[in-house]
Amino acid sequence: MAGVPHGFEYVQHGDRVEIRHHGRLAATLRKAAAVAFLDDVERGDPQHVMARVTGNYKRGNERSTPHRP
Protein backbone atom coordinates (compact mmCIF):
# COMPACT_ATOMS: atom_id res chain seq x y z
CA MET A 1 0.00 0.00 0.00
CA ALA A 2 1.48 3.32 -1.06
CA GLY A 3 1.78 6.12 1.46
CA VAL A 4 2.21 3.89 4.50
CA PRO A 5 5.06 5.22 6.64
CA HIS A 6 8.03 2.94 7.21
CA GLY A 7 11.66 3.14 8.25
CA PHE A 8 11.02 4.82 11.59
CA GLU A 9 12.44 3.66 14.91
CA TYR A 10 12.76 5.21 18.33
CA VAL A 11 15.07 4.84 21.31
CA GLN A 12 14.26 5.92 24.84
CA HIS A 13 17.04 7.47 26.94
CA GLY A 14 15.62 8.30 30.38
CA ASP A 15 13.17 11.19 29.88
CA ARG A 16 14.25 11.67 26.25
CA VAL A 17 13.08 9.86 23.09
CA GLU A 18 15.03 9.96 19.82
CA ILE A 19 13.13 9.20 16.63
CA ARG A 20 15.14 8.07 13.62
CA HIS A 21 14.07 7.69 10.01
CA HIS A 22 16.22 5.31 7.97
CA GLY A 23 18.97 5.66 10.57
CA ARG A 24 19.07 9.47 10.62
CA LEU A 25 17.90 11.51 13.59
CA ALA A 26 14.50 13.04 12.75
CA ALA A 27 13.34 14.36 16.13
CA THR A 28 14.16 14.42 19.82
CA LEU A 29 11.34 14.58 22.34
CA ARG A 30 11.86 15.50 25.98
CA LYS A 31 9.86 15.24 29.19
CA ALA A 32 6.07 15.66 28.69
CA ALA A 33 6.31 15.37 24.88
CA ALA A 34 8.23 12.10 25.23
CA VAL A 35 5.67 10.70 27.68
CA ALA A 36 2.77 11.67 25.39
CA PHE A 37 4.58 10.10 22.41
CA LEU A 38 5.15 6.81 24.26
CA ASP A 39 1.45 6.72 25.23
CA ASP A 40 0.44 7.29 21.58
CA VAL A 41 2.80 4.53 20.41
CA GLU A 42 1.22 2.11 22.90
CA ARG A 43 -2.29 2.88 21.60
CA GLY A 44 -1.71 3.20 17.85
CA ASP A 45 0.48 2.25 14.91
CA PRO A 46 4.03 3.26 15.89
CA GLN A 47 5.06 4.06 12.30
CA HIS A 48 2.14 6.46 11.85
CA VAL A 49 2.74 8.09 15.23
CA MET A 50 6.43 8.67 14.45
CA ALA A 51 5.60 10.02 10.97
CA ARG A 52 3.06 12.42 12.46
CA VAL A 53 5.45 13.63 15.18
CA THR A 54 8.30 14.26 12.72
CA GLY A 55 6.03 15.86 10.11
CA ASN A 56 7.17 13.26 7.57
CA TYR A 57 3.83 12.14 6.18
CA LYS A 58 1.51 12.99 3.32
CA ARG A 59 -1.05 15.67 3.99
CA GLY A 60 -3.42 14.63 1.20
CA ASN A 61 -2.63 17.35 -1.30
CA GLU A 62 0.51 15.85 -2.86
CA ARG A 63 0.34 14.20 -6.23
CA SER A 64 1.65 10.68 -6.44
CA THR A 65 3.29 11.31 -9.84
CA PRO A 66 4.21 14.82 -10.80
CA HIS A 67 3.13 15.70 -14.33
CA ARG A 68 5.23 18.46 -15.75
CA PRO A 69 5.06 19.48 -19.40
Order of alpha helices (4+ residues) and beta strands (2+ residues): beta-beta-beta-alpha-alpha
